Amino acid sequence: MIDVFARSQDYQVEIYVADKQRNPFNLKRAKAHVVIPDLNIEQICKFAKRHKHKIDFGIVGPEKPIIQGIRDVVEKETDIPLICPTKEYAIEASKVAQRLLFQKVVPEINPKFKVFNPKDYSTTTAVKKEVNKWLNEIGNEVAVKPDRPAAGKGVGVWGDHFNTREELVEHFMSNIEYGPVIIEEKIEGEESSFQAFCDGKHLVPLPETRDYKRAFDGDMGPNTGGMGCYKDIGDVLPFMTTVDKEREIEIINKIFKELRKRATSTDLRGIPFYDAFIHTSTGPKVLENNSRPGDPEILNLLPILKDDFIDVCYKILEGNLTRVNLEKKATVVTYKVPPNYGGFDNTFPERVKTDEGDKPVDLNQAEKLAEKYGDAIRIYPASMELSEDGNVYALRSRAVSVVGVGNDIQEARQISLEGIKAITGGALWNRTDIASREHIRKSIEHMKKLRLSKR
């Protein structure tokens, strides 16, 4: 989001950044920059206090500080308005609360699910008996989801994290000792990401994007935070219909209306609805809701925003945002990531040995592509750090993304991949099939089969 502020033509902008590391992109553009590795909200608040007379508003991207109530703390201590939901309405904090909210308002978007609360069982034998009873009812092809981020094994999916009933139960038991766990049916379909700006009173839906979670080409390997994503020139993805989009908007508006019954007119401002929809033979289901911008999906949208983003932010704060304008362009985001990410170093050890992972990452040639493509290419360092030696090094998560902007998906993809290829050092690697014609064709054909099976 730093880039979209810095591009403002109508405002003289000073940017104050609380960061997890010495990100080179943010350091270059920030008036003041502080490193807070754990994004501790009290430390962020102290930084905001030091500069409160110069800051008009703040915007929050990562989920952790939003869930922990950064808006409540900073607004109380500094009077700086923040653009993100309040702690009470950061509904991604609890997967159980989400499912129960959906069940109340739009039950048809839920998969079959059951909540297991450790308080309800006196022994491990009792809980295992209930788990097996539920699995006998819906089958073994399920997802196991702890209510909150826990010290256990986290979310597990049949075929990825376990392949037998015994492994499934073991995964479940590693989580339930820390709190409630959901077991829900695994859903077949095509996934899309829905996002909407919100001023607390109005929802402004944004175009659909498609995220690629699997680490390797062909949707193989473990799930990651996202290896890339794409957006078509319009509001829907190639495998979707306008009816699909209208249905998504209808669903989110119902949830929004329910939350608004008790929320103030500002509690939900920001992007309170970033939802992973999966389109099935019986209509759209929701895998999860997040109360923040999509990562990486927001990168598909901000580079083609026609409005000055500062004006958008002021309208959010004033409660009068009713629309935003975007260029009719396609965008493709591709990430380059370090060897440890997505299990690459274990799957392809020979690649890691031949590429020197301790070398600094060189972005210069990629950034020079702006001379060729102008605003049609954007280079965004993510999990990277500017070292004291003046070099930039990749850390342990997604290192750098390249956004390509084009008149169609394939043009945008070609620009994104050209930028990715120009980035050298650090033994970084990437998926090569993000938004490929073949992958999109398979999504379209899969969705056709699902729709036909409904008849």
N, C-alpha and C positions, 0 to 999 in steps of 0.2 A: 504493500500500500504506500510505501514511501515514495515510489516512483510516480504514482498518480497524483500525489500532493505536489511533488516537485515540478510536474508538468503544467501547473496552473498558469494561465495567461492573464488572469484578472486580479490576482492577489500577490502581494509580496510575502513569500512563505518562509517561515522559520520552523524547522522540524526538530523536536526533542524526542529522543529515542531511548527507551529502556529495552535492552537487548540481552540475549542469552550469551553472546560472545562478541568479539570484535569483528562483526560482519563488515567486510570491506565496502559493500554497497551502501549500507546504512551510515558507516563512518564518514564516507565521502559527502553525504548529503545532509548530515545532521548538524544543527547549530550546537547542540549538546548531546552527548552520548554516554550512557552508563551501562556497564555490564553487570547483570544480575543473573547468574547461571541457573538458579532454580525459579526465577520469576516470582520471588517472594513479594506478596502484595504490599506488605508494610514497607519494604525497601523501595518498591516502585512509588509508593505514596510519598516517601521522603524526597525522592527525586522530583516528583511533581510539585511538592511544596516549595522546593528551592527555586523553581521557575514559574510559580503560579501566576505572577503578575504579567508574564509574557505569553502564557498559553491560553488560547481561546477555547479549545476543546481537545479531548483525547479520543483515540479510537483503539480498540483492543482486538487482536487477531487470535492468539492462542487460547485454547479451551481452559487450561489450568487456572489462570488468574480469573477468568470469567466465572468459573464454577466456584472458586473460593471467595467471590464477592468483591472483586477489585472495584467495581463501580460504586458499590455502597460505601466502601472505605474512602476512596479518593474524593468522591463528591461531598461526603461529610466533612473530611479534613481540609479540603482545599477549595471547595465550590467550583472546581473545574468539571464541566459536564462531560461525561464519557458516553461514547456510542458503543453500547453493548447492553445486553439484558442485565437486570439486577440479579442478585444471587438466587432469589426465589424462582425466577423465571428462566434460569439456565437449565432447561429441562434435560439436557444431555447428562447431567450429574447422576441420574438414576435410570437405568434401563427398565427396572420394574415400574417405576412411576410413569415412564413413557407408555409402556404397554397397557397399564391400567387406564391411563388417560385416553389412549386410542380406543380401548375397549368400550369406554363410556360414550365416546363421541362418534367414532367411525369404526365400529368393530370389524367391518369387512376388510380393512387394510391390515389387520393382524394375521399372522400365521397362527396355526394352532400352537398354544403355549401353556406352560404351567410354571408357576412360581414356587420354588422350594425355599422355605425360610428355616434356618437352623434352629430357631426358637421353638419350632413346632415338633421337633423330634428329640426324644430322650436318649436315643442310641444311634450309632452309625448303622446298625443292622436295620433299624426302623426306616431311616432315610433311604438306604439302598433298596429296601423292599418297595417303597413308593416310587423311586426312580424306575425300577424295573417294571413296575405296574404301568407307569406312564409310557415307557418305551414299548411295551407289549401292545399298547393302544395305538401309538402313532408310528412305530417302526424305529429303526436305529439311525436313519438318515436325518440327523438333527443338528442344531447348533446349541452349544452350551455357553451361556453368557452370564458372567457375574454381574450383579447389580451395579457395582462401582469398580473402578480400577483397584485391584487387590494384589496381595502378595502371592496368590496362587498362580495357576497357569494361564489365566485370562480366557478370552473367547476361544472356543474350540469348535471346529466344524468337521462333520463326518467326511471322511475321504482325504482330509488335510492333516488333522491333528490326531485322529484315531480312526481305526478301521475294524475294530471289534467291539462288542458290547463291553467286554472287560476293560479295554482301554478308555472307552467312553466314560464308564462309571468312575474309573480312576481319575480322569480329568475333572469330572464333576466334583469328586470328593476333595480334590486339591483346592477347589474354590469355595466350597460351602462352609469351610471352617472360618472363613473371613466375612461371611454375610450371605444374604439371599442370592439365589442363582435361578436363572430361567433356563428351561429346556424347551426349545421351539422347533417346529418342523423346518427342514431345509427346503427353501423355495426354488423352483426352477423358473427362469425367465431372463429377461434382459434388463440391465441396470441403468438408471439415469440419475443424475444429481439435480435436485431442485433447490434453488436459492431465491430468497426474496429480501429486498431492503424493507425496513419497517421504521416508521416514525413513532410507533406506539399506538397509532390510531388507524393507519393505512398500511396495507401490504402492497408492495410493488414487485411482482414476480419477474425474475430474470430468465434469460434463455437457458435451455437445458444443456448440460454437459455430460460427457461420458468419461468416467475415471477408469484407469487400469490398475487394479490392486495387485495382481499376480506379478511376481518378480521377473519371470522370464518370458521370452517370446512364446506365442501360442497359448497364452494364459496358463503357463506351467509354473511350478514352484510355489513357495509360500506367499500368503498375503502380506502386503507391505502397506506403508502409508500412502502409496500411490506412485506409480512410475511415470505417469503422464496422463493426459486427457485431451479431449477434443470438443469443439463446438462447431455446428454447421452454420451456414449463413443466416438461417432463420431462427425461430424460437424453439424448434423441436429437432430431435436427432433423426437420422435416416430411417431407423426402425420404428419410430413413433408416428402417431397420427395427431392431428390437432385435437381430436377428442381425448386422446391420452393426456395431453397437456391441460385441457379444460378440466378433466377429472382430477388431476393433481391439484390444480388451483382450488377446486371445490373442496377437496379434502383438507388442505392446509387452512383454508378460510374457516372451516368448521372448527378446527382445533384452535385457531386464533380467536374465534368468537367465544369459545368456552373459556380460554384463559383470560380474556378481556372482562369476563364477569366479575373477577376479583382484582385484576391488575389496575394500576393507575394508568393514566394516558401516556406515560413515558416508560413504564417498566420494561416493555418489550422492544425498545428501539435498538436498531443495529441490524443484524441478520439472525433473528431468533429461530428461523426455520431454514436449515440446510439439511435436506432430507435425502437419504438414499432410498429411492423407489426401485422396486423390481416389478417389471411388467410381466404378468403371468397369463395363463389361459383364462383365468377368471377375473382379470382386472388388476389394477396396481395394488401392490402391498408395500408397506414401509419396513425397511430393515432397521433403520435407526434415524433419530432426529438429533441434529447438532445445533447448538445455540451460538454459532459463530460463522465467519466466512468459510467457504469450502477450501480445503487444502489438498490438492492444488487447483481446484476448479475455479476459484475466484480469479486466477491468473488468466483464464480464458476470456474473462469479461472486462476487467478494468482497462486493459490496453485499447479496447475499442469503444470505451465510454465517450460519447460525444459531448456530454455536459461536463462542465468544470466540477471535479469531484468535491471541491470545497463548497460549492453551491449546494451539491447534493447533501453534504454533511450538515450544513446550516438548515436546510429544509427538514432533515430528520430531527434536528434539535428543536425547531420551531413547530413541528407537528403538522407540516403541510406538504409532505412529499407524496405526490400522487402518480408520478411517472418518471422514468429516466429514459434517455435516448442513447442508443448504441448504433454503431455502424453496421451495415448489412455485410459483415465479413465472417469468414470462418477462421478459427484459431486452433492451433495445436501446441500443446505443452509437452516437452520431453525432458525428463530428468536424467542427469548423470550422477551416479552414486558411487560410494567407495566400496572396496572389495568385500568388506564384512557385511554389507547391506544385503538383505534378502537371501542370505546363505550362499552368496556367490563364491566366496573363498573356499567353501567346502565342496561345492558342486563343480567348480572349474579351477582347481588349485594350480593347474599348469599356467593359466592366464595370470594369476596373481604373482607367480614366481617370475614370469618374464617381464612384467611391468613393475617398475619400481614405485611402490606405493608411498614411499616417504618423500618423493619428489614434490616440490610445490606445484600448484595448479596454475596453468597459464591461460588467462582469459583474453589476452590481448588480441589474438587473431579473430576470435569470435566477436569481440566488440567492434573490430574494424569492419565487420560485415554491415554495420549500420551505414557505412559509406555507400554500400551497394543497395541495401534494402530500406534505409531510413527507418521510419516507425514500424515497418513490417516485421522487425525482429527486435526482441527484448532479451537481454541476458540478466538473469536474477540469481546472484549468489545466495544460497540458503545456509546450509550447515557448513559454513566455511569461516575461517578466521585469519585476519591479518596479523601475522607474527611480528615480533620485535625486529626480526631481520629484514622486514619489508616485503617478504613473500606471503602469498596466500596459500593456506593449506586446507584440505578437506577434513572434516571431522567425521563422526560416525553415522550420521544420517544422510538424507538426500542433500547432495552437495550444491548443485546448481541446476537451474532450469533454463530452457530456451523456449521462448514463445514465438511461434511463427504466425503471421497474419496474412490471409490471402483471400482471393475471390472465390475459392472453393477449398474443401478440406485438403485435397492433395497438394495444392499450391502452398498452403500453410504448413503442411507436413514437410514438404521439401525444404522450406526455409528453416524450420525448427531443426531438422536433422543436419543441415549444413552447418548451423551454429554449433550443434552438439559435437560434430566431427572436428570442428576447429578448436575445441577445448582439449588441452593436453596436460599430462602429468597426473600424479596421484593414483595411478592405476584405476581411474574412474571407468565405469561401464554404464551401458544403458540398454533398454529394450529397443529393438529396431522396428517393431511392428505397431507402434502407437498410431492409430487412425489409418492403418493400411487399408487399401481397397479390399483385400481378402478378409481382414477381420470385420470390416463393416458389412461386407456381403454376407458373411456367416451370421452376423447379428440380425440382418434383415430376414434371411431365410429361416432362422430359428423362430423369430417372432411370427412369421407367416404360418409356420407349423403349429405354434401355440394357439393362434387365433382360429385356425381350421379345426383344431381338436375341440374347441369350445362348441362348435356347431353340432 
